Amino acid sequence: MKVDWAALGTVFGVSLAAVLGLVVLFGAGIRALSAREDARESGGSTTVPTAVAGACMAACLAVVVFGIYLIVAS
């Protein structure tokens, strides 16, 4: 059995980048929710933090659904 190390390295690199991107995106969404609470407590506008949080969480959901689609479609 021969292992294609280049292909394995490519899969590892792409997987690592996707996971790191998803974690950063989720963290940004959580941070935006926190900023929304801070704005609410100080009496400021919560529109922008809510929109950013919603966009980040929607993007996370899209990545997860796409990953499940790739697994199931095989």
Buried (B, 14 or more C-beta within 10 A) or exposed (E): EEEEEEEEEEEEEEEEEEEEEBEEBBEBBEBBBEBBEEBEEEEEEBEEBBEBBEBBBEBBEEBEEEEEEEEEEE
